[in-house]
Amino acid sequence: MRTVAGELIGLRVNVNAIAPGWIDTPGEREVFSSQIIESSGSEIPWGRLGLPSDIGKAAVFLCSDDADYITAEVLTVDGGIRLKGFLNHQAPAD
């Protein structure tokens, strides 16, 4: 991604990537039980697994004019799972 961004920088083409966390998809539900998905989701700082729409919203943002000055970056969309173990957290009550 950074190589392509570097090659296209003179044309002002934005090249970015999305690094998703654990996303609740039909494929995940084929592999993992609902119980595992729910219990694992509660351990993520956001209190749930990501949804395909969370990734879609990130993609829409990166394609929008609001991201015009962003290039060669990786946008992590993981509900804070990278921070697990660093922070004491409690997901907000619904």
MMTF fields as JSON, N, C-alpha, C and O atoms, coordinates in Angstrom:
{
  "mmtfVersion": "1.0.0",
  "mmtfProducer": "UNKNOWN",
  "numBonds": 375,
  "numAtoms": 376,
  "numGroups": 94,
  "numChains": 1,
  "numModels": 1,
  "chainsPerModel": [1],
  "groupsPerChain": [94],
  "chainIdList": ["A"],
  "bondAtomList": [4, 2, 8, 6, 12, 10, 16, 14, 20, 18, 24, 22, 28, 26, 32, 30, 36, 34, 40, 38, 44, 42, 48, 46, 52, 50, 56, 54, 60, 58, 64, 62, 68, 66, 72, 70, 76, 74, 80, 78, 84, 82, 88, 86, 92, 90, 96, 94, 100, 98, 104, 102, 108, 106, 112, 110, 116, 114, 120, 118, 124, 122, 128, 126, 132, 130, 136, 134, 140, 138, 144, 142, 148, 146, 152, 150, 156, 154, 160, 158, 164, 162, 168, 166, 172, 170, 176, 174, 180, 178, 184, 182, 188, 186, 192, 190, 196, 194, 200, 198, 204, 202, 208, 206, 212, 210, 216, 214, 220, 218, 224, 222, 228, 226, 232, 230, 236, 234, 240, 238, 244, 242, 248, 246, 252, 250, 256, 254, 260, 258, 264, 262, 268, 266, 272, 270, 276, 274, 280, 278, 284, 282, 288, 286, 292, 290, 296, 294, 300, 298, 304, 302, 308, 306, 312, 310, 316, 314, 320, 318, 324, 322, 328, 326, 332, 330, 336, 334, 340, 338, 344, 342, 348, 346, 352, 350, 356, 354, 360, 358, 364, 362, 368, 366, 372, 370],
  "bondOrderList": [1, 1, 1, 1, 1, 1, 1, 1, 1, 1, 1, 1, 1, 1, 1, 1, 1, 1, 1, 1, 1, 1, 1, 1, 1, 1, 1, 1, 1, 1, 1, 1, 1, 1, 1, 1, 1, 1, 1, 1, 1, 1, 1, 1, 1, 1, 1, 1, 1, 1, 1, 1, 1, 1, 1, 1, 1, 1, 1, 1, 1, 1, 1, 1, 1, 1, 1, 1, 1, 1, 1, 1, 1, 1, 1, 1, 1, 1, 1, 1, 1, 1, 1, 1, 1, 1, 1, 1, 1, 1, 1, 1, 1],
  "groupList": [{"groupName": "MET", "atomNameList": ["N", "CA", "C", "O"], "elementList": ["N", "C", "C", "O"], "formalChargeList": [0, 0, 0, 0], "bondAtomList": [1, 0, 2, 1, 3, 2], "bondOrderList": [1, 1, 2], "singleLetterCode": "M", "chemCompType": "L-PEPTIDE LINKING"}, {"groupName": "ARG", "atomNameList": ["N", "CA", "C", "O"], "elementList": ["N", "C", "C", "O"], "formalChargeList": [0, 0, 0, 0], "bondAtomList": [1, 0, 2, 1, 3, 2], "bondOrderList": [1, 1, 2], "singleLetterCode": "R", "chemCompType": "L-PEPTIDE LINKING"}, {"groupName": "THR", "atomNameList": ["N", "CA", "C", "O"], "elementList": ["N", "C", "C", "O"], "formalChargeList": [0, 0, 0, 0], "bondAtomList": [1, 0, 2, 1, 3, 2], "bondOrderList": [1, 1, 2], "singleLetterCode": "T", "chemCompType": "L-PEPTIDE LINKING"}, {"groupName": "VAL", "atomNameList": ["N", "CA", "C", "O"], "elementList": ["N", "C", "C", "O"], "formalChargeList": [0, 0, 0, 0], "bondAtomList": [1, 0, 2, 1, 3, 2], "bondOrderList": [1, 1, 2], "singleLetterCode": "V", "chemCompType": "L-PEPTIDE LINKING"}, {"groupName": "ALA", "atomNameList": ["N", "CA", "C", "O"], "elementList": ["N", "C", "C", "O"], "formalChargeList": [0, 0, 0, 0], "bondAtomList": [1, 0, 2, 1, 3, 2], "bondOrderList": [1, 1, 2], "singleLetterCode": "A", "chemCompType": "L-PEPTIDE LINKING"}, {"groupName": "GLY", "atomNameList": ["N", "CA", "C", "O"], "elementList": ["N", "C", "C", "O"], "formalChargeList": [0, 0, 0, 0], "bondAtomList": [1, 0, 2, 1, 3, 2], "bondOrderList": [1, 1, 2], "singleLetterCode": "G", "chemCompType": "PEPTIDE LINKING"}, {"groupName": "GLU", "atomNameList": ["N", "CA", "C", "O"], "elementList": ["N", "C", "C", "O"], "formalChargeList": [0, 0, 0, 0], "bondAtomList": [1, 0, 2, 1, 3, 2], "bondOrderList": [1, 1, 2], "singleLetterCode": "E", "chemCompType": "L-PEPTIDE LINKING"}, {"groupName": "LEU", "atomNameList": ["N", "CA", "C", "O"], "elementList": ["N", "C", "C", "O"], "formalChargeList": [0, 0, 0, 0], "bondAtomList": [1, 0, 2, 1, 3, 2], "bondOrderList": [1, 1, 2], "singleLetterCode": "L", "chemCompType": "L-PEPTIDE LINKING"}, {"groupName": "ILE", "atomNameList": ["N", "CA", "C", "O"], "elementList": ["N", "C", "C", "O"], "formalChargeList": [0, 0, 0, 0], "bondAtomList": [1, 0, 2, 1, 3, 2], "bondOrderList": [1, 1, 2], "singleLetterCode": "I", "chemCompType": "L-PEPTIDE LINKING"}, {"groupName": "ASN", "atomNameList": ["N", "CA", "C", "O"], "elementList": ["N", "C", "C", "O"], "formalChargeList": [0, 0, 0, 0], "bondAtomList": [1, 0, 2, 1, 3, 2], "bondOrderList": [1, 1, 2], "singleLetterCode": "N", "chemCompType": "L-PEPTIDE LINKING"}, {"groupName": "PRO", "atomNameList": ["N", "CA", "C", "O"], "elementList": ["N", "C", "C", "O"], "formalChargeList": [0, 0, 0, 0], "bondAtomList": [1, 0, 2, 1, 3, 2], "bondOrderList": [1, 1, 2], "singleLetterCode": "P", "chemCompType": "L-PEPTIDE LINKING"}, {"groupName": "TRP", "atomNameList": ["N", "CA", "C", "O"], "elementList": ["N", "C", "C", "O"], "formalChargeList": [0, 0, 0, 0], "bondAtomList": [1, 0, 2, 1, 3, 2], "bondOrderList": [1, 1, 2], "singleLetterCode": "W", "chemCompType": "L-PEPTIDE LINKING"}, {"groupName": "ASP", "atomNameList": ["N", "CA", "C", "O"], "elementList": ["N", "C", "C", "O"], "formalChargeList": [0, 0, 0, 0], "bondAtomList": [1, 0, 2, 1, 3, 2], "bondOrderList": [1, 1, 2], "singleLetterCode": "D", "chemCompType": "L-PEPTIDE LINKING"}, {"groupName": "PHE", "atomNameList": ["N", "CA", "C", "O"], "elementList": ["N", "C", "C", "O"], "formalChargeList": [0, 0, 0, 0], "bondAtomList": [1, 0, 2, 1, 3, 2], "bondOrderList": [1, 1, 2], "singleLetterCode": "F", "chemCompType": "L-PEPTIDE LINKING"}, {"groupName": "SER", "atomNameList": ["N", "CA", "C", "O"], "elementList": ["N", "C", "C", "O"], "formalChargeList": [0, 0, 0, 0], "bondAtomList": [1, 0, 2, 1, 3, 2], "bondOrderList": [1, 1, 2], "singleLetterCode": "S", "chemCompType": "L-PEPTIDE LINKING"}, {"groupName": "GLN", "atomNameList": ["N", "CA", "C", "O"], "elementList": ["N", "C", "C", "O"], "formalChargeList": [0, 0, 0, 0], "bondAtomList": [1, 0, 2, 1, 3, 2], "bondOrderList": [1, 1, 2], "singleLetterCode": "Q", "chemCompType": "L-PEPTIDE LINKING"}, {"groupName": "LYS", "atomNameList": ["N", "CA", "C", "O"], "elementList": ["N", "C", "C", "O"], "formalChargeList": [0, 0, 0, 0], "bondAtomList": [1, 0, 2, 1, 3, 2], "bondOrderList": [1, 1, 2], "singleLetterCode": "K", "chemCompType": "L-PEPTIDE LINKING"}, {"groupName": "CYS", "atomNameList": ["N", "CA", "C", "O"], "elementList": ["N", "C", "C", "O"], "formalChargeList": [0, 0, 0, 0], "bondAtomList": [1, 0, 2, 1, 3, 2], "bondOrderList": [1, 1, 2], "singleLetterCode": "C", "chemCompType": "L-PEPTIDE LINKING"}, {"groupName": "TYR", "atomNameList": ["N", "CA", "C", "O"], "elementList": ["N", "C", "C", "O"], "formalChargeList": [0, 0, 0, 0], "bondAtomList": [1, 0, 2, 1, 3, 2], "bondOrderList": [1, 1, 2], "singleLetterCode": "Y", "chemCompType": "L-PEPTIDE LINKING"}, {"groupName": "HIS", "atomNameList": ["N", "CA", "C", "O"], "elementList": ["N", "C", "C", "O"], "formalChargeList": [0, 0, 0, 0], "bondAtomList": [1, 0, 2, 1, 3, 2], "bondOrderList": [1, 1, 2], "singleLetterCode": "H", "chemCompType": "L-PEPTIDE LINKING"}],
  "groupTypeList": [0, 1, 2, 3, 4, 5, 6, 7, 8, 5, 7, 1, 3, 9, 3, 9, 4, 8, 4, 10, 5, 11, 8, 12, 2, 10, 5, 6, 1, 6, 3, 13, 14, 14, 15, 8, 8, 6, 14, 14, 5, 14, 6, 8, 10, 11, 5, 1, 7, 5, 7, 10, 14, 12, 8, 5, 16, 4, 4, 3, 13, 7, 17, 14, 12, 12, 4, 12, 18, 8, 2, 4, 6, 3, 7, 2, 3, 12, 5, 5, 8, 1, 7, 16, 5, 13, 7, 9, 19, 15, 4, 10, 4, 12],
  "groupIdList": [1, 2, 3, 4, 5, 6, 7, 8, 9, 10, 11, 12, 13, 14, 15, 16, 17, 18, 19, 20, 21, 22, 23, 24, 25, 26, 27, 28, 29, 30, 31, 32, 33, 34, 35, 36, 37, 38, 39, 40, 41, 42, 43, 44, 45, 46, 47, 48, 49, 50, 51, 52, 53, 54, 55, 56, 57, 58, 59, 60, 61, 62, 63, 64, 65, 66, 67, 68, 69, 70, 71, 72, 73, 74, 75, 76, 77, 78, 79, 80, 81, 82, 83, 84, 85, 86, 87, 88, 89, 90, 91, 92, 93, 94],
  "secStructList": [7, 2, 2, 2, 2, 2, 2, 2, 4, 4, 4, 6, 7, 7, 7, 7, 3, 3, 3, 3, 7, 7, 5, 7, 7, 2, 2, 2, 2, 2, 2, 1, 7, 2, 2, 2, 2, 2, 2, 2, 2, 2, 6, 1, 6, 6, 1, 1, 7, 5, 7, 2, 2, 2, 2, 2, 2, 2, 2, 2, 2, 2, 2, 1, 4, 4, 4, 6, 6, 7, 7, 1, 7, 3, 3, 3, 3, 1, 6, 6, 4, 4, 4, 5, 6, 6, 5, 7, 7, 7, 7, 7, 7, 7],
  "xCoordList": [0.83, 0.0, 0.876, 0.606, 1.908, 2.779, 3.587, 3.869, 3.956, 4.677, 3.8, 4.243, 2.561, 1.638, 1.368, 1.321, 1.191, 0.965, 2.149, 1.969, 3.356, 4.546, 4.619, 5.033, 4.217, 4.244, 3.212, 3.416, 2.115, 1.029, 0.979, 0.094, 1.933, 1.887, 1.911, 1.255, 2.656, 2.727, 1.409, 1.186, 0.538, -0.785, -1.846, -3.016, -1.416, -2.325, -3.438, -4.598, -3.075, -4.016, -3.837, -2.729, -4.916, -4.874, -4.892, -5.732, -3.958, -3.908, -3.826, -2.84, -4.866, -4.934, -5.436, -5.884, -5.356, -5.82, -6.652, -6.535, -7.485, -8.274, -7.815, -7.752, -7.495, -7.109, -8.241, -8.331, -9.097, -10.244, -9.864, -8.949, -10.593, -10.501, -11.413, -11.688, -11.874, -12.759, -14.138, -14.771, -14.599, -15.859, -16.884, -16.593, -18.073, -19.163, -19.777, -20.606, -19.36, -19.842, -20.461, -20.245, -21.218, -21.765, -20.675, -20.88, -19.521, -18.416, -17.917, -17.6, -17.846, -17.433, -18.451, -18.085, -19.709, -20.769, -20.758, -21.275, -20.172, -20.015, -18.914, -18.968, -17.921, -16.76, -16.931, -16.555, -17.5, -17.616, -19.08, -19.943, -19.353, -20.718, -21.111, -20.25, -22.404, -22.909, -22.382, -22.09, -22.262, -21.763, -20.315, -19.975, -19.475, -18.078, -18.012, -17.24, -18.822, -18.821, -19.263, -18.65, -20.307, -20.791, -19.787, -19.531, -19.213, -18.265, -16.975, -16.393, -16.531, -15.327, -15.59, -14.74, -16.76, -17.118, -17.139, -16.761, -17.573, -17.628, -16.237, -16.093, -15.21, -13.838, -13.179, -12.097, -13.807, -13.299, -13.739, -14.881, -12.877, -13.268, -14.606, -15.317, -14.972, -16.251, -17.414, -18.573, -17.111, -18.146, -18.818, -19.815, -18.292, -18.891, -17.891, -16.904, -18.159, -17.399, -17.82, -18.898, -16.946, -17.278, -18.351, -18.602, -18.961, -19.967, -19.439, -18.61, -19.911, -19.502, -19.747, -18.976, -20.802, -21.09, -20.013, -19.784, -19.346, -18.249, -17.112, -16.508, -16.828, -15.787, -16.261, -15.487, -17.532, -18.085, -17.999, -17.665, -18.3, -18.23, -16.804, -16.582, -15.837, -14.436, -14.06, -13.351, -14.535, -14.244, -14.884, -14.261, -16.119, -16.792, -16.014, -15.835, -15.557, -14.758, -13.499, -13.196, -12.766, -11.52, -11.75, -10.855, -12.93, -13.27, -13.858, -14.068, -14.121, -14.788, -13.785, -12.581, -14.315, -13.488, -12.893, -11.866, -13.528, -13.014, -11.654, -10.913, -11.319, -10.037, -9.07, -8.092, -9.341, -8.538, -7.058, -6.217, -6.721, -5.332, -4.69, -3.671, -5.287, -4.788, -4.325, -5.095, -3.071, -2.573, -1.479, -0.795, -1.331, -0.313, -0.543, 0.415, -1.787, -2.116, -2.936, -3.622, -2.843, -3.669, -4.635, -4.218, -5.916, -6.956, -7.397, -8.003, -7.091, -7.466, -8.884, -9.195, -9.738, -11.146, -11.378, -11.763, -11.136, -11.151, -11.82, -11.685, -12.531, -13.217, -12.279, -12.692, -11.018, -10.048, -9.358, -8.677, -9.521, -8.938, -7.418, -6.825, -6.784, -5.327, -4.938, -3.814, -5.85, -5.574, -5.864, -5.562, -6.447, -6.781, -5.52, -4.472, -5.627, -4.482, -3.774, -3.036, -3.983, -3.374, -4.306, -3.861, -5.585, -6.563, -7.548, -7.907, -7.976, -9.118, -10.327, -10.436, -11.225, -12.366, -13.639, -13.648, -14.685, -16.013, -16.864, -16.982, -17.446, -18.273, -19.47, -20.038, -19.854, -21.017, -22.29, -22.466, -23.149, -24.424, -25.292, -25.303, -26.018, -26.931, -28.185, -29.07],
  "yCoordList": [-1.171, 0.0, 1.236, 2.176, 1.26, 2.445, 2.576, 3.687, 1.452, 1.51, 2.128, 3.003, 1.672, 2.219, 3.691, 4.508, 4.036, 5.438, 6.295, 7.399, 5.781, 6.518, 6.686, 7.734, 5.654, 5.732, 6.72, 7.31, 6.9, 7.751, 9.122, 9.925, 9.39, 10.641, 11.864, 12.865, 11.795, 12.92, 13.216, 14.328, 12.22, 12.4, 12.762, 12.951, 12.856, 13.128, 12.09, 12.428, 10.838, 9.73, 9.218, 8.866, 9.179, 8.68, 7.157, 6.54, 6.569, 5.113, 4.797, 5.122, 4.165, 3.817, 2.391, 1.782, 1.869, 0.511, 0.508, 1.396, -0.503, -0.722, -2.033, -3.057, -1.994, -3.195, -3.525, -2.937, -4.458, -4.76, -5.656, -6.475, -5.474, -6.413, -7.597, -7.914, -8.24, -9.388, -8.874, -8.139, -9.265, -8.778, -9.908, -11.024, -9.611, -10.576, -10.756, -9.957, -11.798, -12.093, -13.486, -14.264, -13.814, -15.17, -16.242, -17.317, -15.95, -16.91, -17.166, -18.303, -16.125, -16.293, -17.146, -17.959, -16.962, -17.719, -19.19, -20.041, -19.49, -20.894, -21.575, -22.78, -20.803, -21.345, -21.303, -22.244, -20.212, -20.006, -20.002, -19.532, -20.526, -20.529, -19.119, -18.273, -18.875, -17.581, -17.275, -16.123, -18.302, -18.112, -17.607, -16.694, -18.179, -17.741, -16.317, -15.496, -16.027, -14.685, -13.661, -12.6, -13.957, -13.016, -12.845, -11.719, -13.94, -13.82, -13.141, -12.358, -13.436, -12.776, -11.303, -10.456, -11.003, -9.615, -8.78, -7.608, -9.37, -8.623, -8.289, -7.412, -8.981, -8.716, -7.604, -7.133, -7.193, -6.094, -4.796, -4.709, -3.782, -2.544, -1.97, -1.386, -2.116, -1.601, -2.478, -2.081, -3.672, -4.553, -5.448, -6.1, -5.489, -6.327, -6.542, -5.817, -7.542, -7.696, -6.589, -6.007, -6.315, -5.328, -5.854, -7.058, -4.961, -5.312, -4.941, -4.04, -5.628, -5.225, -3.734, -3.088, -3.195, -1.767, -0.877, 0.234, -1.348, -0.573, -0.43, 0.636, -1.495, -1.449, -0.593, 0.178, -0.732, 0.068, 1.557, 2.347, 1.941, 3.36, 3.882, 5.019, 3.055, 3.455, 3.63, 4.571, 2.722, 2.814, 4.067, 4.761, 4.351, 5.557, 6.799, 7.726, 6.816, 7.951, 8.116, 9.218, 7.026, 7.122, 7.532, 8.088, 7.265, 7.668, 9.072, 9.605, 9.663, 10.968, 12.116, 11.929, 13.298, 14.507, 14.779, 15.448, 14.267, 14.47, 13.807, 14.182, 12.834, 12.13, 12.551, 11.855, 13.679, 14.118, 14.266, 14.062, 14.614, 14.89, 13.701, 13.852, 12.534, 11.316, 10.359, 10.01, 9.935, 8.933, 8.113, 8.579, 6.893, 5.956, 5.587, 5.383, 5.503, 5.17, 3.895, 3.51, 3.256, 2.086, 2.508, 2.901, 2.425, 2.766, 1.479, 0.606, 1.373, 0.187, 0.368, 1.359, -0.598, -0.56, -1.83, -2.865, -1.736, -2.954, -2.793, -3.668, -1.704, -1.521, -1.411, -1.608, -1.099, -0.934, -2.214, -2.222, -3.307, -4.577, -4.504, -5.236, -3.624, -3.464, -2.991, -3.224, -2.337, -1.815, -2.809, -2.552, -3.944, -4.952, -5.306, -5.581, -5.297, -5.583, -4.327, -4.37, -3.213, -1.952, -1.117, -0.313, -1.317, -0.493, -1.344, -2.438, -0.855, -1.451, -0.791, 0.434, -1.612, -1.043, -1.73, -2.843, -1.038, -1.612, -1.016, 0.203, -1.884, -1.402, -0.651, -1.053, 0.443, 1.198, 0.352, -0.474, 0.582, -0.14, 0.333, 1.521, -0.578, -0.219, 0.426, 0.794],
  "zCoordList": [0.0, 0.0, 0.0, -0.747, 0.809, 0.831, -0.452, -0.901, -1.039, -2.307, -3.386, -4.13, -3.467, -4.459, -4.156, -5.075, -2.895, -2.528, -2.968, -3.482, -2.762, -3.183, -4.686, -5.181, -5.411, -6.875, -7.416, -8.477, -6.698, -7.18, -6.522, -6.815, -5.631, -4.871, -5.79, -5.5, -6.888, -7.811, -8.5, -8.979, -8.549, -9.145, -8.113, -8.446, -6.847, -5.728, -5.633, -5.396, -5.819, -5.643, -4.218, -3.812, -3.474, -2.102, -2.123, -2.778, -1.403, -1.287, 0.204, 0.866, 0.717, 2.133, 2.269, 1.297, 3.473, 3.735, 5.011, 5.855, 5.127, 6.341, 6.949, 6.269, 8.236, 8.977, 9.946, 11.024, 9.565, 10.427, 11.597, 11.513, 12.681, 13.793, 13.501, 12.344, 14.553, 14.39, 14.0, 14.757, 12.818, 12.274, 12.278, 11.847, 12.764, 12.847, 11.453, 11.018, 10.779, 9.428, 9.406, 10.334, 8.374, 8.274, 8.315, 8.879, 7.719, 7.755, 9.165, 9.515, 9.975, 11.375, 12.12, 12.97, 11.804, 12.476, 12.066, 12.79, 10.909, 10.508, 11.31, 11.554, 11.716, 12.416, 13.928, 14.627, 14.431, 15.875, 16.29, 15.549, 17.475, 17.993, 18.423, 18.666, 18.512, 18.983, 20.374, 20.696, 21.19, 22.555, 22.537, 23.289, 21.704, 21.607, 21.072, 21.568, 20.06, 19.482, 20.517, 20.633, 21.266, 22.28, 23.411, 23.839, 23.903, 25.011, 24.564, 25.315, 23.36, 22.843, 22.588, 22.862, 22.068, 21.816, 23.081, 23.062, 24.173, 25.432, 25.959, 26.811, 25.461, 25.887, 25.063, 25.416, 23.995, 23.181, 23.847, 24.297, 23.929, 24.605, 24.155, 24.972, 22.884, 22.411, 22.861, 22.741, 23.38, 23.917, 22.895, 23.205, 21.683, 20.644, 19.518, 19.4, 18.697, 17.469, 16.518, 16.645, 15.568, 14.558, 13.618, 13.549, 12.918, 11.92, 10.533, 10.403, 9.511, 8.162, 7.915, 7.205, 8.489, 8.298, 8.921, 8.443, 9.983, 10.566, 9.553, 9.438, 8.831, 7.806, 6.636, 6.07, 6.279, 5.198, 5.489, 4.607, 6.722, 7.093, 6.997, 6.581, 7.379, 7.261, 5.794, 5.437, 4.949, 3.517, 2.915, 2.111, 3.305, 2.8, 3.233, 2.444, 4.475, 4.946, 4.104, 3.645, 3.901, 3.14, 1.686, 1.049, 1.167, -0.21, -0.284, -1.374, 0.861, 0.881, 0.8, 0.972, 0.535, 0.54, 1.918, 2.026, 2.968, 4.327, 4.524, 5.433, 3.69, 3.793, 2.69, 2.418, 2.063, 0.924, 1.254, 0.379, 2.483, 2.855, 3.572, 4.246, 3.423, 4.065, 2.979, 2.085, 3.055, 2.117, 2.78, 3.691, 2.307, 2.801, 4.269, 5.014, 4.678, 6.061, 6.139, 5.192, 7.29, 7.595, 8.689, 9.779, 8.397, 9.365, 10.052, 9.43, 11.317, 12.082, 12.598, 13.258, 12.292, 12.698, 13.504, 12.96, 14.812, 15.631, 16.993, 17.849, 17.207, 18.487, 19.672, 20.815, 19.408, 20.485, 20.926, 21.952, 20.167, 20.595, 20.72, 21.513, 19.942, 20.065, 21.455, 21.9, 22.138, 23.469, 24.579, 25.745, 24.22, 25.229, 26.011, 25.426, 27.287, 28.127, 28.601, 29.585, 27.92, 28.322, 29.189, 30.008, 28.997, 29.676, 30.451, 30.016, 31.573, 32.255, 31.624, 31.587, 31.134, 30.439, 30.852, 31.379, 30.594, 30.755, 29.646, 29.52, 28.854, 27.753, 28.316, 29.331, 27.656, 28.142, 28.072, 27.176, 29.027, 29.045, 27.898, 27.575, 27.283, 26.197, 26.734, 25.961]
}
